[in-house]
């Protein structure tokens, strides 16, 4: 009996050791600490949170409470419905936003064009929404895509890529690739070559945008004129120091990521691998681990107090080291992907103004004062 128990314990120890070795040497990925870069050269500004910030924060808390109050099997559907409805409780219409919305089939992917008055049908922006790869849609991000269309004079194509868990992560990636191929030769008025093409996304969508520009380079496709990533997830192994350092100051992500970050790291990596069925440090899921040379101009926005700050910093520093033109702009005292609240939050409007200038410069079309984002007034920039 003692020998049998000892054998079980020995076998269990061997399995644990094997699991740790696989996580450590196969799933974890290379050390990125060389790309952490210097801290900001001045402390974050204080006192920027106005009543609009408080209003948005209250909305996020109420949404979280409503999701947790739903039966467990209905929580994801509840979260999706509430995200699509937004702060007003109803998805904004074209009339609400002062834009034109046109349904589209983007290479087999459901999508919609968002076209502000005066937007050029030849200047096109493919927008990939955030939502942790499990929620979000073109409807949930209409306020942001409408603001981007107006600020940059672009026709925005927002796609409804397939979500987990109903579909695999690869299925969503395939939808993004199909839409990119389609937008190169199709606009809101029909089949026509694009004069300028941009790729953008927030959070999970920022991850997909950065994945997409590397894929387009490797495929030999026409490269985007520029890419924009708002609070992107660039490292799906979750190794960035700010995930722990900024957890107390990130009201949006700390609750969502807490269960994963509490796990032993090897177990967390195994769960991430099983969930996506792709190695978490594969560039397919974690753009920061890929070849970042030969990419178009990249602008990344992040908050100095959000958990994804170092994902952004590491990506930008590595891209610069590889010779790609990348820039990180950081805002003080904001939450993750604050741009989504473009209709109510002054800091979101300010950030979108910077994006408009960046895209105007990269697209070689003067819109107002076509200044470099680093020369524009506003937040601290790195």
N, C-alpha and C positions, 0 to 999 in steps of 0.2 A: 504493500500500500504506500509506504513512504517513497519507494522508488518510483511508483506511478505518479505521485504528486510532484516529485522532483522533476520527472520527465516533462510534465505539463508546464511547470514553472520555467524550465529551461527552454522549452519550445516557445512559450510566450515571450520570454526575454529575447529569443532569437528573432521573433517576428517584430518586436518593438525596435530592435537594433536595425533590422533591415529597413523598416519603415523610416527610421530616422536617417539612415544613410541615403535612401532614395530622395527624401525631402531635402537633405543638406546638399547633395551633389548633383541632383537632377532637376529638382523643382525650384530651388531657391534662386538660381541665377547669379550672375556676377555681382561683385560688390560695387555699388554705385556711389560710395561715400566721397570719392574724389570729385564728384560733380555737385556736391552740396553747395559749394561756393561760399563767398563771404556773406555775413549777415548784412541787413540794411545799414547804411552808414549814418542813419539818424533814427531815433526812436519813432514808432508809429505816432501819427497825429492823434489827438484825443478830441472828444466832444463833437464828433461828426454825426452821431446817431440822432436823427431828428424824429419827429412824431411819425413820419412815414415808416421809418425802420421799426418802430414799436408796433405799428399796425400790421406790418408784414410778419413780424415775429409772433404776434398774437394769432394770426391766421395759420402759421405753421404749427403752433402748439395745438390749436383747435383741430386741425386736420389730423395730426398725430393721435390725438385723443379719440377722434371719430373712427380711425382705422383700428385702434386697439380695442375699441368697444364692440366692433363687429365680430361675429363668430369667426374663429380661426380660418375656416375654409373659405370665408368670404372677404378676408382682409385685403388680399391683392386686388380683387375686383373693386372693392371700396376705394382703395388708394388710387387706382387708375381713374375711377369716375371723378373723384374729388380733384385730382390733378388736372384733368381735362376741363373741369368747371372753373377752376381758379378762384380768385378772391371774391368775384361777383356771384359765384354760384351758377354761372351759365357761360358756356364757351363763347367768347366774343365773336361777333359777326363782322362781315366786311364793312357794314355800315358803322358799327361801333368803332372800328379802327381807322376808317377813312381810306380803305384800300380795296383793291379788286382781288377776289379769291377765285381761282380757276382750278377745278379738279383735273388731275393728270394721271396717266399711266406711264410711269418712268421706267421703261424697259421691263414691264411686268410687276412693278412695285407701285402700290397705291401712293399717291402724293397730291400735293396742292401747291399751286403757284400763289405767292403773296406779292402783289404788285402795287407799290405806293404810287401816287400821282407823280408823273415825270420819270419814273424808273425806266431804264433802258432795257428792252427785251434781249439785247445782245450781251449785256453785262449780267452774268448769272451767278448766283450763289447757291450751292447745294448745302442745305442745313440739316444736320443730324441731331435730333433732340436728345436730351438727357433723360434720366429716370432709372439709373442702376441696371440698365439692360432688361428690366422687367416691367416697366411702365413708361408713360409718356407717349405723345403722339404729335402730329402737326397741330392738332387743336389745342393741346396744353401749352404750346409755345407760340401761339399766334401773336400775342402782344410783343414778344421779342422779335419774331421774324418780320412783323410789320414795321417795327422801329428800325431794324437793320435795312430794310428795303428803302425806307425814307432817308435814313442817314447817309447811305452809300449810293443811292440811285441805282440799285440792282434789283433784278427780278429774282426773288427767293423761291427755290424749290425745296419744300419741306417734305420729307418722305416718311411713310409709315412702315418702317422696317420691322421685320418679325422679331418678337420678343420672347425671352425666356419666361417661364419654364416650358411653355407650350412648344416652342421651337428651340433649336440649338443655337448657341452663340455663332456658329459658322453660318447659319441661315441668315441671321441679321447682317453679318459681314457681306455675304453674297448679295443681299439687297442693296447695300451701300455701293458695292462695286458696279452692279448693274445700273443703278441710278447715275453714277459718275459717267459711265460710258454714254448713257442716254443724253445727259445734259450737254455734252460736248457738241452735239449736233441737233438738239431740239430745244426750242424756247417756248415761251407762253403763246406765241403766235403761230407755232407749228415748226416744221423741220427747217432749221437754219443753223449755220455754224455760229458758235459763240465768239464774240469779240474779246471778252474776258471771262474767266471762270475762277470762282473762289470756292473754297470748302470751309465749312465752319460747324462747330458743335459745342455743346456745353456738357460738362461732367462726363457721363458715359459717351455722349455724342462727341465730346472733344477727343476722347480716346479713339473713336471710330474715324474722326477726321484726320488725326495724325497717322493712324494706320493706313488710311486711304492714300495719302500723298506719297508714302513710301512704296505702296503697291503700284500706283500709277507710274512712278519712276522705274520700278523693276519691270513693269509690263511694256515699257516703251510708249506709253500713251502720252498725249499732250498733257503736260504738267499744269497744275493750277497756277494762276498768277500769284496767289497768296493763300495762306491758310490761317484760320483763326480758331483758337481753342480757349474756351472759357472754363476755368477751374477743372482742367482735364484730369482724368485718371490715366496716368502713363505707366504705372507699375502695378500689375495685378498680383504681384507677390506681397504687396502691402509692406514694403520695407522702409518707406520714407519716414525720417524722424518726426516730422510734423504730425503724423498720424496720432502719436502719443502726446507730443508737446502741445499741440493746439486743440486737443480733444475738449478741454474745459471751455474753450472760447468758440466752439463751432456748434451753434444750436441746430443746424440742419443734419449733420452727419454723425454726431457723436452717438446718438441712440441707434441709428441704423447699423453702424460698424462695430458697436460695442460687443455684441456676441462673438463676432469673429476674432477681434483683437484680444479677447480674454482667453482664447484657446492657446495651448502650446503651439509654437510656430510650426513644427512638423505636421501636426494635425490640421492646422489651418491650411497649409499648402496642399495637403492631400484632399481636403474638402473642396478647395478651389479647383483642383485638377478634375475631381470627379464631377463637379457641378458644370464645368464648361467642356469637359472631355478634350481639353487642350492644355498642354503644359503651361502653367501660369506665367512663366518667364519667356514664352514664345513671343516674338515681335508681333504676331497676329493679335495677341491680347495685350501685350505690354510694349507699346512703341518705343519706350526709352531703351529697351535692350537690343533694338535693331540697328542697322546701318543708317546713320542720320546725315550722311553726306549727300550732296546733290539735290537738296530739297529746295522748294520755293521759299520766299519770305514767309516767316511764321510770326504771328503775334499771339502771345498767351497772356490772359488776364487771370489773376488770382487774388484772393484776399490774404492779407498778412496774418490773419487770425484763423484761417480755415485749415482743416486737416490735410487738404491736398496741396498745400503750398509747396512742399518740397518735391512732390511729383512734378510740378511745373518747373521749379528751379533746376532740378536735375536734368530734365529734358532739354531746357534751353541751354544750359551749360555744355551738355554733351553735343548738342547740335552745333553750337558755336565752335567747339573744339574740332568738329568734323568739317568745318568750313561753310556751314549753312547759315543764312541770315535769319537769326531768331532773336526775339525780343520778349522780355517779361515785364509786364506792368502790374504793379501791386497796389491795392487799395487798402487803407486802414479800416479796421472796425466793421468789415462787411462779412456776410455769411457766404457760404458756398453758392456759386452760380447766381449771384444777386441780379444779374442782367435779366433773368426771367421776369422780374417785377418791373419791367421798363415803363409800364403805364403809370406807376405810382411812386417809384423810388428815385429821388434826385441823383443818387450815386450811380444808378443803373443808366439813367439818361446821359450822365457825364461820360461813363465808360463807352456807351454806344457812339457818342460823338467822336471819341478817340478812334474807335473802330472804323467809323465812316471816313475819317481822314486817312487812316492807314490803307484802306481798300482803294480810296481814290488815288493815292500815290502809287500803289502797286499796279492798279489798272490803267495808269497813265491818263486819267481823266480828271481835270480840275473840278472839284466840287467845293464851292465857297473858297475858304482859305485852305489850300492843300498843303498843310504843314505836317512835318514829321510828328508822330505821336509823342516822342520824347521832348519836343519843343512846345507842346501844348500845355496850357495851365491845367492844374488838377493834382492828382495823387502822386505819391512817391513812385518813381520808376526805376527799374533796375536794368 
